[in-house]
Amino acid sequence: KKKLLKKKKKKKTCADAYLTPCIQEYLHHFVEGFDTDFGKNVRVSFMQSDGGLCLLEGFSGYRAVLSGPAGGVVGYVRTTQEHYSSTQPIIGFDMGGTSTDVSRFGGEYELVFENTTAGVTIQAPQLDINTVASGGGSCLTFENGMLKVGPESAGADPGPVCYKKKDGKLAITDANLVLGRIVPEHFPKIFGEKRNEPLGVDECVAAFTNITKSINEYNQTTNAEVLFFDDFFFFFLSPRGSPKKKKKKKAMDC
């Protein structure tokens, strides 16, 4: 047991030694952009993994590993406090580019004191946040007879197909747009090569039509079940599993 504790402590020390110099360098450049007496007249605090704030001088690597997701938890708790009741906890769903953070607030912040991130165990107070390796930019692909979500990302440039840029990649954001979960009218017209167009719904439909065609061509060589347009979304976005069999239908006309 003592050996295990020493090993975990070493990992935490290594993570801190790796991250803290990078953070300190960033903070140094951050402060340089202000007046020389900035630190004396203004209190500068940073979010920590436990959801609390830390003064600039004491901000370190191992306490900052989950500071971003922790900020999301504190944010949704603050904005929903008026509607919270003890009989109805709040569920946080924070989707980023390649990951989604899920958490729960039932009247008080839930903490864990040990967490393993990327194989490194860190013993420090952290908000209890579960991360799924899938986000809005996660690419949707069909390779070697398999439908895949991620781990590749469409990135911000060129981004998903709906951004209307050359070489855009089909992503979860495109699926949500086609399904109506994203409303184009709620977004400014900043897309396209000239950045003056709305989100591209038609482009997304065309991209899904093409990948459905590729899947059906592959299935014909293996005598597999025909995939329909709506089945494609069912597979990627439903937690219930693979599409149900459908009878008396022809393959989608692509």
Backbone torsions as a table, in degrees:
resi	resn	phi	psi	omega
1	LYS	NA	-41.2	179.2
2	LYS	-64.0	-39.2	178.8
3	LYS	-62.8	-40.0	-179.8
4	LEU	-64.7	-42.3	179.1
5	LEU	-64.5	-40.0	178.2
6	LYS	-64.2	-39.8	-179.8
7	LYS	-64.2	-43.4	179.4
8	LYS	-66.1	-38.1	179.3
9	LYS	-65.1	-38.0	178.0
10	LYS	-63.6	-41.5	179.9
11	LYS	-63.5	-41.2	178.9
12	LYS	-64.1	-41.0	179.3
13	THR	-63.9	-40.4	178.9
14	CYS	-64.6	-43.4	179.2
15	ALA	-62.6	-41.3	179.8
16	ASP	-66.6	-41.1	-180.0
17	ALA	-66.2	-30.6	-179.3
18	TYR	-79.3	-41.5	-172.6
19	LEU	-86.7	-39.9	-172.9
20	THR	-58.2	-44.9	178.0
21	PRO	-59.0	-37.7	178.9
22	CYS	-66.0	-42.3	179.7
23	ILE	-66.1	-43.3	-179.6
24	GLN	-63.1	-37.7	177.9
25	GLU	-65.1	-42.4	177.9
26	TYR	-61.8	-45.8	-179.3
27	LEU	-62.9	-36.6	179.0
28	HIS	-61.3	-46.8	179.5
29	HIS	-68.7	-32.7	178.6
30	PHE	-62.8	-47.7	-178.0
31	VAL	-69.3	-33.4	-179.4
32	GLU	-59.7	-24.6	-178.2
33	GLY	-76.5	-2.3	-179.0
34	PHE	-115.4	178.4	178.4
35	ASP	-62.5	159.1	-175.9
36	THR	-63.6	-28.3	-179.6
37	ASP	-96.8	18.8	-177.4
38	PHE	-57.5	-48.6	-177.2
39	GLY	-66.8	-22.8	-177.8
40	LYS	-83.0	-36.4	-174.6
41	ASN	-96.8	-15.1	-176.7
42	VAL	-125.8	133.9	176.6
43	ARG	-86.0	118.0	-178.9
44	VAL	-107.1	121.0	-178.9
45	SER	-124.7	151.4	179.9
46	PHE	-127.0	146.8	179.6
47	MET	-71.3	138.6	176.1
48	GLN	-108.0	172.6	-178.1
49	SER	-64.0	-22.1	-179.3
50	ASP	-90.1	4.5	178.8
51	GLY	88.7	-4.9	178.3
52	GLY	-92.1	172.3	-179.6
53	LEU	-103.8	149.9	-179.4
54	CYS	-133.4	139.4	177.5
55	LEU	-65.9	154.1	-176.3
56	LEU	-51.5	-42.2	-174.5
57	GLU	-66.8	-26.3	-175.1
58	GLY	-104.9	7.4	-177.0
59	PHE	-74.8	123.0	-176.8
60	SER	-130.4	168.8	-172.0
61	GLY	-64.3	-50.4	-172.2
62	TYR	-69.9	-18.6	176.6
63	ARG	-91.8	-1.2	-176.1
64	ALA	-112.3	1.0	-174.3
65	VAL	-57.1	-42.9	-179.4
66	LEU	-112.5	28.8	-177.4
67	SER	-66.3	-34.0	178.7
68	GLY	-64.6	-57.0	176.2
69	PRO	-58.5	-35.1	178.9
70	ALA	-63.2	-38.6	177.0
71	GLY	-61.9	-35.4	177.2
72	GLY	-64.9	-39.7	179.1
73	VAL	-64.5	-48.7	179.7
74	VAL	-60.7	-37.4	-179.4
75	GLY	-63.7	-47.8	-177.3
76	TYR	-73.5	-27.6	176.3
77	VAL	-67.0	-44.7	-179.4
78	ARG	-63.9	-38.0	-175.8
79	THR	-81.8	-12.2	-178.3
80	THR	-117.4	7.9	-176.4
81	GLN	-57.8	-36.2	-177.9
82	GLU	-65.6	-26.9	-176.2
83	HIS	-100.2	-1.9	-176.4
84	TYR	-76.5	142.4	171.9
85	SER	-138.2	152.6	-176.0
86	SER	-64.0	-21.0	-179.8
87	THR	-90.9	-5.4	-178.5
88	GLN	-137.3	86.1	179.6
89	PRO	-61.7	162.2	-179.8
90	ILE	-102.8	134.0	176.9
91	ILE	-106.0	127.2	178.9
92	GLY	-97.4	132.5	178.9
93	PHE	-130.6	101.4	-173.2
94	ASP	-113.4	95.7	-177.7
95	MET	-92.6	127.4	176.1
96	GLY	-108.8	-150.8	-177.1
97	GLY	-75.2	-45.0	-177.3
98	THR	-129.4	6.6	178.6
99	SER	-149.1	161.1	178.8
100	THR	-132.6	127.4	-179.0
101	ASP	-101.7	126.5	-178.7
102	VAL	-117.5	133.8	-178.8
103	SER	-148.3	174.6	-176.5
104	ARG	-139.7	139.9	175.4
105	PHE	-126.0	117.1	-178.3
106	GLY	-118.0	33.2	179.8
107	GLY	115.8	-23.9	175.8
108	GLU	-150.9	154.8	-178.8
109	TYR	-68.9	133.3	179.6
110	GLU	-93.1	124.7	-175.7
111	LEU	-112.8	149.9	167.9
112	VAL	-123.8	154.8	-175.6
113	PHE	-114.6	7.5	175.3
114	GLU	-154.0	135.6	-179.1
115	ASN	-150.8	146.5	178.6
116	THR	-110.8	119.8	179.6
117	THR	-123.3	122.5	-179.2
118	ALA	53.9	37.8	176.9
119	GLY	82.7	-0.2	-179.3
120	VAL	-109.1	120.4	179.5
121	THR	-87.6	125.3	-179.2
122	ILE	-120.3	125.2	178.1
123	GLN	-98.4	99.3	179.6
124	ALA	-164.4	151.0	178.7
125	PRO	-60.2	128.3	179.9
126	GLN	-143.0	146.7	173.8
127	LEU	-66.3	144.4	-177.8
128	ASP	-77.7	97.3	-176.7
129	ILE	-125.6	130.3	177.2
130	ASN	-104.6	131.1	-175.8
131	THR	-112.2	131.5	176.2
132	VAL	-105.5	133.6	-176.4
133	ALA	-79.8	61.7	178.2
134	SER	-158.4	130.1	-178.7
135	GLY	-141.1	-173.6	-176.4
136	GLY	-61.2	-27.4	-178.8
137	GLY	-95.8	0.7	-179.6
138	SER	-63.7	127.1	-175.2
139	CYS	-73.6	143.4	174.9
140	LEU	-104.7	116.8	-175.2
141	THR	-135.8	164.0	175.4
142	PHE	-126.6	112.8	-176.5
143	GLU	-136.6	132.5	176.0
144	ASN	51.9	40.6	177.3
145	GLY	79.6	10.7	-178.1
146	MET	-125.6	140.6	172.5
147	LEU	-86.7	131.7	-175.7
148	LYS	-126.6	145.7	171.5
149	VAL	-118.1	112.0	-178.0
150	GLY	69.5	-168.6	-1.7
151	PRO	-77.9	-4.8	179.6
152	GLU	-64.3	150.1	-179.1
153	SER	-118.5	144.4	176.2
154	ALA	-73.0	-19.8	179.5
155	GLY	69.8	-174.4	178.7
156	ALA	-89.0	-24.5	179.7
157	ASP	-144.0	111.8	12.8
158	PRO	-80.3	-17.4	178.9
159	GLY	84.2	-172.0	177.9
160	PRO	-64.3	168.0	-179.9
161	VAL	-58.5	-36.3	-175.7
162	CYS	-65.8	-12.4	176.5
163	TYR	-74.8	-12.0	177.0
164	LYS	62.4	37.4	176.5
165	LYS	-111.6	156.4	-179.6
166	LYS	-61.0	136.7	178.3
167	ASP	67.2	23.1	174.9
168	GLY	-62.4	147.3	-175.6
169	LYS	-109.9	140.0	179.3
170	LEU	-64.1	127.1	-174.5
171	ALA	-140.4	174.6	-179.6
172	ILE	-59.2	-34.8	177.5
173	THR	-58.5	-39.5	178.6
174	ASP	-64.0	-41.2	179.3
175	ALA	-63.7	-43.5	179.1
176	ASN	-64.7	-31.9	178.3
177	LEU	-68.9	-46.4	-179.6
178	VAL	-64.7	-34.7	-179.5
179	LEU	-77.3	-7.2	178.6
180	GLY	88.0	5.8	178.8
181	ARG	-76.3	-22.5	173.2
182	ILE	-112.2	126.2	-177.0
183	VAL	-101.2	112.5	-176.7
184	PRO	-55.3	-34.2	-177.5
185	GLU	-65.1	-17.3	-179.3
186	HIS	-88.6	1.7	-178.9
187	PHE	-117.8	145.6	178.6
188	PRO	-69.4	159.7	179.3
189	LYS	-85.6	81.6	-177.1
190	ILE	-126.4	19.3	-175.4
191	PHE	-106.7	175.0	-175.9
192	GLY	88.9	171.0	-178.3
193	GLU	-62.3	-33.1	180.0
194	LYS	-96.2	1.5	177.5
195	ARG	56.5	44.5	179.2
196	ASN	-137.8	21.8	-177.1
197	GLU	-121.2	159.2	176.4
198	PRO	-77.6	173.4	175.6
199	LEU	-57.4	142.3	-173.4
200	GLY	-92.3	89.9	177.6
201	VAL	-67.7	-46.0	-178.4
202	ASP	-61.5	-38.3	178.9
203	GLU	-63.4	-38.4	179.2
204	CYS	-67.1	-44.3	179.2
205	VAL	-60.1	-42.0	179.2
206	ALA	-63.4	-40.1	-179.4
207	ALA	-66.7	-41.1	178.1
208	PHE	-68.9	-34.3	176.5
209	THR	-63.2	-41.6	-179.7
210	ASN	-65.8	-42.4	-178.2
211	ILE	-72.0	-32.0	175.3
212	THR	-64.4	-39.6	177.5
213	LYS	-62.8	-42.4	179.2
214	SER	-63.0	-39.8	179.9
215	ILE	-65.1	-43.7	-179.1
216	ASN	-67.4	-34.4	176.1
217	GLU	-64.4	-39.7	177.7
218	TYR	-67.5	-42.0	-178.5
219	ASN	-63.3	-32.2	179.1
220	GLN	-65.2	-29.3	179.5
221	THR	-80.5	-15.3	-177.8
222	THR	-117.6	5.6	-177.7
223	ASN	57.5	31.7	178.8
224	ALA	-84.8	170.1	-178.2
225	GLU	-66.4	142.4	178.3
226	VAL	-70.4	136.1	178.4
227	LEU	-99.4	135.3	179.0
228	PHE	-105.1	162.3	-174.3
229	PHE	-54.7	-46.7	-178.5
230	ASP	-71.4	-26.1	176.4
231	ASP	-62.3	-35.1	-177.5
232	PHE	-59.1	-46.1	179.7
233	PHE	-69.5	-34.5	179.2
234	PHE	-60.3	-42.0	-178.3
235	PHE	-65.7	-48.4	-173.4
236	PHE	-75.0	-33.2	-168.6
237	LEU	-116.5	-0.7	178.7
238	SER	-105.1	136.6	178.6
239	PRO	-79.9	-1.2	-172.8
240	ARG	-85.5	-6.9	175.7
241	GLY	114.1	-153.5	-174.2
242	SER	-77.9	162.6	-178.4
243	PRO	-61.6	148.0	175.2
244	LYS	-77.5	155.1	-179.9
245	LYS	-70.4	141.0	178.8
246	LYS	-123.9	134.5	-177.3
247	LYS	-111.2	161.6	176.0
248	LYS	58.4	39.0	174.9
249	LYS	-130.6	149.1	175.9
250	LYS	-97.5	160.7	178.7
251	ALA	-60.9	150.3	-177.5
252	MET	-62.6	135.6	179.3
253	ASP	-77.8	106.7	-177.7
254	CYS	-96.8	NA	NA
